[in-house]
Amino acid sequence: MGADDRWTTCRIAFLETARALGLSLESHEAIDRFRRDWHAVRVIEVDRSLTEQAAELAVGHGLRSLDALHLAAALVADPGDLMLATWDRRLWAAGATLGLALLPEEL
C-alpha cells in the first residue's frame, strides 16, 4: 500500500483498522497517524445496495459478513487500477473467481 497514494476501501475499514491499532502494541502516535491519513482514502459507503450485494456474495462464496462487504465495495469501486489486498483465503478465492486483480498474486 505504501507504493500507491490512491486507496479505496469500505467504510468498515476505519473501524477494523482503528480497533487493530488500539488493541495492538502500537503507540497512540500510530493511531493518530491513521486518523490523519484517513482523509486521503476513497470510501465506499455501506448502504442498502452494498449490503444486499454483500449478502449475495457471502452466501455464494461462503464469506464472512465483513469480508463480503469489502468484496462488494471492491466490485463497485473504479476498476482501473484496483487490486484487492487480502490474506484471507476465502475472500482471495472469491476475488479471483470474480476477475479482480489480487495482492498477493498467489496464496
mmCIF file of the C-alpha atoms, coordinates in Angstrom:
data_MODEL
# 
_entry.id   MODEL 
# 
loop_
_atom_site.group_PDB 
_atom_site.id 
_atom_site.type_symbol 
_atom_site.label_atom_id 
_atom_site.label_alt_id 
_atom_site.label_comp_id 
_atom_site.label_asym_id 
_atom_site.label_entity_id 
_atom_site.label_seq_id 
_atom_site.pdbx_PDB_ins_code 
_atom_site.Cartn_x 
_atom_site.Cartn_y 
_atom_site.Cartn_z 
_atom_site.occupancy 
_atom_site.B_iso_or_equiv 
_atom_site.pdbx_formal_charge 
_atom_site.auth_seq_id 
_atom_site.auth_comp_id 
_atom_site.auth_asym_id 
_atom_site.auth_atom_id 
_atom_site.pdbx_PDB_model_num 
ATOM 1   C CA . MET A 1 1   ? 0.000   0.000   0.000   1.00 0.00 ? 1   MET A CA 1 
ATOM 2   C CA . GLY A 1 2   ? 2.936   2.285   0.582   1.00 0.00 ? 2   GLY A CA 1 
ATOM 3   C CA . ALA A 1 3   ? 3.696   2.255   -3.148  1.00 0.00 ? 3   ALA A CA 1 
ATOM 4   C CA . ASP A 1 4   ? 0.322   3.770   -4.056  1.00 0.00 ? 4   ASP A CA 1 
ATOM 5   C CA . ASP A 1 5   ? -1.260  7.002   -2.950  1.00 0.00 ? 5   ASP A CA 1 
ATOM 6   C CA . ARG A 1 6   ? -4.790  6.069   -4.122  1.00 0.00 ? 6   ARG A CA 1 
ATOM 7   C CA . TRP A 1 7   ? -6.575  3.816   -1.703  1.00 0.00 ? 7   TRP A CA 1 
ATOM 8   C CA . THR A 1 8   ? -10.213 2.747   -1.797  1.00 0.00 ? 8   THR A CA 1 
ATOM 9   C CA . THR A 1 9   ? -11.957 0.823   0.919   1.00 0.00 ? 9   THR A CA 1 
ATOM 10  C CA . CYS A 1 10  ? -15.282 0.117   2.521   1.00 0.00 ? 10  CYS A CA 1 
ATOM 11  C CA . ARG A 1 11  ? -16.334 2.356   5.441   1.00 0.00 ? 11  ARG A CA 1 
ATOM 12  C CA . ILE A 1 12  ? -15.920 -0.580  7.850   1.00 0.00 ? 12  ILE A CA 1 
ATOM 13  C CA . ALA A 1 13  ? -12.144 -0.495  7.295   1.00 0.00 ? 13  ALA A CA 1 
ATOM 14  C CA . PHE A 1 14  ? -11.978 2.541   9.580   1.00 0.00 ? 14  PHE A CA 1 
ATOM 15  C CA . LEU A 1 15  ? -13.411 0.504   12.440  1.00 0.00 ? 15  LEU A CA 1 
ATOM 16  C CA . GLU A 1 16  ? -11.298 -2.556  11.697  1.00 0.00 ? 16  GLU A CA 1 
ATOM 17  C CA . THR A 1 17  ? -8.039  -0.587  11.439  1.00 0.00 ? 17  THR A CA 1 
ATOM 18  C CA . ALA A 1 18  ? -8.661  1.634   14.465  1.00 0.00 ? 18  ALA A CA 1 
ATOM 19  C CA . ARG A 1 19  ? -9.576  -1.434  16.526  1.00 0.00 ? 19  ARG A CA 1 
ATOM 20  C CA . ALA A 1 20  ? -6.496  -3.380  15.404  1.00 0.00 ? 20  ALA A CA 1 
ATOM 21  C CA . LEU A 1 21  ? -4.178  -0.478  16.192  1.00 0.00 ? 21  LEU A CA 1 
ATOM 22  C CA . GLY A 1 22  ? -5.873  0.143   19.516  1.00 0.00 ? 22  GLY A CA 1 
ATOM 23  C CA . LEU A 1 23  ? -5.628  -3.499  20.615  1.00 0.00 ? 23  LEU A CA 1 
ATOM 24  C CA . SER A 1 24  ? -2.055  -3.980  19.430  1.00 0.00 ? 24  SER A CA 1 
ATOM 25  C CA . LEU A 1 25  ? 1.096   -2.687  20.989  1.00 0.00 ? 25  LEU A CA 1 
ATOM 26  C CA . GLU A 1 26  ? 1.010   0.258   18.579  1.00 0.00 ? 26  GLU A CA 1 
ATOM 27  C CA . SER A 1 27  ? 1.582   3.651   20.095  1.00 0.00 ? 27  SER A CA 1 
ATOM 28  C CA . HIS A 1 28  ? -1.011  6.378   20.206  1.00 0.00 ? 28  HIS A CA 1 
ATOM 29  C CA . GLU A 1 29  ? 1.081   8.043   17.504  1.00 0.00 ? 29  GLU A CA 1 
ATOM 30  C CA . ALA A 1 30  ? 0.203   5.248   15.056  1.00 0.00 ? 30  ALA A CA 1 
ATOM 31  C CA . ILE A 1 31  ? -3.499  5.689   15.756  1.00 0.00 ? 31  ILE A CA 1 
ATOM 32  C CA . ASP A 1 32  ? -3.193  9.450   15.350  1.00 0.00 ? 32  ASP A CA 1 
ATOM 33  C CA . ARG A 1 33  ? -1.334  8.990   12.044  1.00 0.00 ? 33  ARG A CA 1 
ATOM 34  C CA . PHE A 1 34  ? -4.031  6.616   10.818  1.00 0.00 ? 34  PHE A CA 1 
ATOM 35  C CA . ARG A 1 35  ? -6.739  9.164   11.657  1.00 0.00 ? 35  ARG A CA 1 
ATOM 36  C CA . ARG A 1 36  ? -4.803  11.900  9.828   1.00 0.00 ? 36  ARG A CA 1 
ATOM 37  C CA . ASP A 1 37  ? -4.253  9.703   6.756   1.00 0.00 ? 37  ASP A CA 1 
ATOM 38  C CA . TRP A 1 38  ? -7.856  8.501   6.590   1.00 0.00 ? 38  TRP A CA 1 
ATOM 39  C CA . HIS A 1 39  ? -8.983  11.659  4.733   1.00 0.00 ? 39  HIS A CA 1 
ATOM 40  C CA . ALA A 1 40  ? -6.959  10.522  1.692   1.00 0.00 ? 40  ALA A CA 1 
ATOM 41  C CA . VAL A 1 41  ? -8.865  7.247   1.384   1.00 0.00 ? 41  VAL A CA 1 
ATOM 42  C CA . ARG A 1 42  ? -11.751 6.973   -1.069  1.00 0.00 ? 42  ARG A CA 1 
ATOM 43  C CA . VAL A 1 43  ? -14.529 5.420   0.981   1.00 0.00 ? 43  VAL A CA 1 
ATOM 44  C CA . ILE A 1 44  ? -17.287 3.201   -0.359  1.00 0.00 ? 44  ILE A CA 1 
ATOM 45  C CA . GLU A 1 45  ? -20.228 3.762   1.966   1.00 0.00 ? 45  GLU A CA 1 
ATOM 46  C CA . VAL A 1 46  ? -22.224 0.912   3.445   1.00 0.00 ? 46  VAL A CA 1 
ATOM 47  C CA . ASP A 1 47  ? -25.773 1.341   2.172   1.00 0.00 ? 47  ASP A CA 1 
ATOM 48  C CA . ARG A 1 48  ? -28.715 -0.838  1.228   1.00 0.00 ? 48  ARG A CA 1 
ATOM 49  C CA . SER A 1 49  ? -27.390 -1.709  -2.213  1.00 0.00 ? 49  SER A CA 1 
ATOM 50  C CA . LEU A 1 50  ? -23.934 -2.644  -0.920  1.00 0.00 ? 50  LEU A CA 1 
ATOM 51  C CA . THR A 1 51  ? -25.299 -4.769  1.920   1.00 0.00 ? 51  THR A CA 1 
ATOM 52  C CA . GLU A 1 52  ? -27.681 -6.610  -0.413  1.00 0.00 ? 52  GLU A CA 1 
ATOM 53  C CA . GLN A 1 53  ? -24.823 -7.335  -2.817  1.00 0.00 ? 53  GLN A CA 1 
ATOM 54  C CA . ALA A 1 54  ? -22.637 -8.391  0.114   1.00 0.00 ? 54  ALA A CA 1 
ATOM 55  C CA . ALA A 1 55  ? -25.330 -10.805 1.305   1.00 0.00 ? 55  ALA A CA 1 
ATOM 56  C CA . GLU A 1 56  ? -25.383 -12.474 -2.102  1.00 0.00 ? 56  GLU A CA 1 
ATOM 57  C CA . LEU A 1 57  ? -21.586 -12.685 -2.140  1.00 0.00 ? 57  LEU A CA 1 
ATOM 58  C CA . ALA A 1 58  ? -21.476 -14.081 1.396   1.00 0.00 ? 58  ALA A CA 1 
ATOM 59  C CA . VAL A 1 59  ? -23.860 -16.879 0.552   1.00 0.00 ? 59  VAL A CA 1 
ATOM 60  C CA . GLY A 1 60  ? -22.498 -17.520 -2.931  1.00 0.00 ? 60  GLY A CA 1 
ATOM 61  C CA . HIS A 1 61  ? -18.840 -17.631 -1.908  1.00 0.00 ? 61  HIS A CA 1 
ATOM 62  C CA . GLY A 1 62  ? -19.025 -18.737 1.723   1.00 0.00 ? 62  GLY A CA 1 
ATOM 63  C CA . LEU A 1 63  ? -17.656 -15.440 3.024   1.00 0.00 ? 63  LEU A CA 1 
ATOM 64  C CA . ARG A 1 64  ? -17.869 -13.883 6.454   1.00 0.00 ? 64  ARG A CA 1 
ATOM 65  C CA . SER A 1 65  ? -20.073 -10.783 6.615   1.00 0.00 ? 65  SER A CA 1 
ATOM 66  C CA . LEU A 1 66  ? -17.354 -8.132  6.788   1.00 0.00 ? 66  LEU A CA 1 
ATOM 67  C CA . ASP A 1 67  ? -15.297 -9.837  4.073   1.00 0.00 ? 67  ASP A CA 1 
ATOM 68  C CA . ALA A 1 68  ? -18.394 -9.850  1.862   1.00 0.00 ? 68  ALA A CA 1 
ATOM 69  C CA . LEU A 1 69  ? -18.824 -6.106  2.449   1.00 0.00 ? 69  LEU A CA 1 
ATOM 70  C CA . HIS A 1 70  ? -15.203 -5.499  1.427   1.00 0.00 ? 70  HIS A CA 1 
ATOM 71  C CA . LEU A 1 71  ? -15.676 -7.583  -1.715  1.00 0.00 ? 71  LEU A CA 1 
ATOM 72  C CA . ALA A 1 72  ? -18.907 -5.791  -2.621  1.00 0.00 ? 72  ALA A CA 1 
ATOM 73  C CA . ALA A 1 73  ? -17.103 -2.458  -2.180  1.00 0.00 ? 73  ALA A CA 1 
ATOM 74  C CA . ALA A 1 74  ? -14.293 -3.630  -4.454  1.00 0.00 ? 74  ALA A CA 1 
ATOM 75  C CA . LEU A 1 75  ? -16.820 -4.573  -7.114  1.00 0.00 ? 75  LEU A CA 1 
ATOM 76  C CA . VAL A 1 76  ? -18.428 -1.099  -7.132  1.00 0.00 ? 76  VAL A CA 1 
ATOM 77  C CA . ALA A 1 77  ? -15.116 0.783   -6.988  1.00 0.00 ? 77  ALA A CA 1 
ATOM 78  C CA . ASP A 1 78  ? -13.453 2.117   -10.121 1.00 0.00 ? 78  ASP A CA 1 
ATOM 79  C CA . PRO A 1 79  ? -11.782 -0.992  -11.540 1.00 0.00 ? 79  PRO A CA 1 
ATOM 80  C CA . GLY A 1 80  ? -8.979  0.969   -13.271 1.00 0.00 ? 80  GLY A CA 1 
ATOM 81  C CA . ASP A 1 81  ? -6.001  0.143   -11.081 1.00 0.00 ? 81  ASP A CA 1 
ATOM 82  C CA . LEU A 1 82  ? -7.899  -1.659  -8.343  1.00 0.00 ? 82  LEU A CA 1 
ATOM 83  C CA . MET A 1 83  ? -6.209  -4.509  -6.522  1.00 0.00 ? 83  MET A CA 1 
ATOM 84  C CA . LEU A 1 84  ? -7.972  -6.431  -3.799  1.00 0.00 ? 84  LEU A CA 1 
ATOM 85  C CA . ALA A 1 85  ? -5.458  -6.905  -0.996  1.00 0.00 ? 85  ALA A CA 1 
ATOM 86  C CA . THR A 1 86  ? -6.321  -9.785  1.308   1.00 0.00 ? 86  THR A CA 1 
ATOM 87  C CA . TRP A 1 87  ? -4.684  -12.673 3.063   1.00 0.00 ? 87  TRP A CA 1 
ATOM 88  C CA . ASP A 1 88  ? -7.991  -14.399 3.768   1.00 0.00 ? 88  ASP A CA 1 
ATOM 89  C CA . ARG A 1 89  ? -8.197  -17.496 1.585   1.00 0.00 ? 89  ARG A CA 1 
ATOM 90  C CA . ARG A 1 90  ? -11.956 -17.417 1.044   1.00 0.00 ? 90  ARG A CA 1 
ATOM 91  C CA . LEU A 1 91  ? -12.003 -13.709 0.174   1.00 0.00 ? 91  LEU A CA 1 
ATOM 92  C CA . TRP A 1 92  ? -8.989  -14.131 -2.101  1.00 0.00 ? 92  TRP A CA 1 
ATOM 93  C CA . ALA A 1 93  ? -10.633 -17.057 -3.922  1.00 0.00 ? 93  ALA A CA 1 
ATOM 94  C CA . ALA A 1 94  ? -13.898 -15.117 -4.358  1.00 0.00 ? 94  ALA A CA 1 
ATOM 95  C CA . GLY A 1 95  ? -11.995 -12.128 -5.757  1.00 0.00 ? 95  GLY A CA 1 
ATOM 96  C CA . ALA A 1 96  ? -10.143 -14.397 -8.182  1.00 0.00 ? 96  ALA A CA 1 
ATOM 97  C CA . THR A 1 97  ? -13.395 -16.023 -9.303  1.00 0.00 ? 97  THR A CA 1 
ATOM 98  C CA . LEU A 1 98  ? -14.847 -12.565 -9.976  1.00 0.00 ? 98  LEU A CA 1 
ATOM 99  C CA . GLY A 1 99  ? -11.819 -11.496 -12.019 1.00 0.00 ? 99  GLY A CA 1 
ATOM 100 C CA . LEU A 1 100 ? -10.294 -8.962  -9.614  1.00 0.00 ? 100 LEU A CA 1 
ATOM 101 C CA . ALA A 1 101 ? -6.577  -8.225  -9.553  1.00 0.00 ? 101 ALA A CA 1 
ATOM 102 C CA . LEU A 1 102 ? -5.256  -9.587  -6.264  1.00 0.00 ? 102 LEU A CA 1 
ATOM 103 C CA . LEU A 1 103 ? -2.482  -8.861  -3.826  1.00 0.00 ? 103 LEU A CA 1 
ATOM 104 C CA . PRO A 1 104 ? -0.741  -11.153 -3.144  1.00 0.00 ? 104 PRO A CA 1 
ATOM 105 C CA . GLU A 1 105 ? -0.929  -12.700 -6.593  1.00 0.00 ? 105 GLU A CA 1 
ATOM 106 C CA . GLU A 1 106 ? -0.985  -16.208 -5.095  1.00 0.00 ? 106 GLU A CA 1 
ATOM 107 C CA . LEU A 1 107 ? -1.919  -17.580 -1.684  1.00 0.00 ? 107 LEU A CA 1 
# 
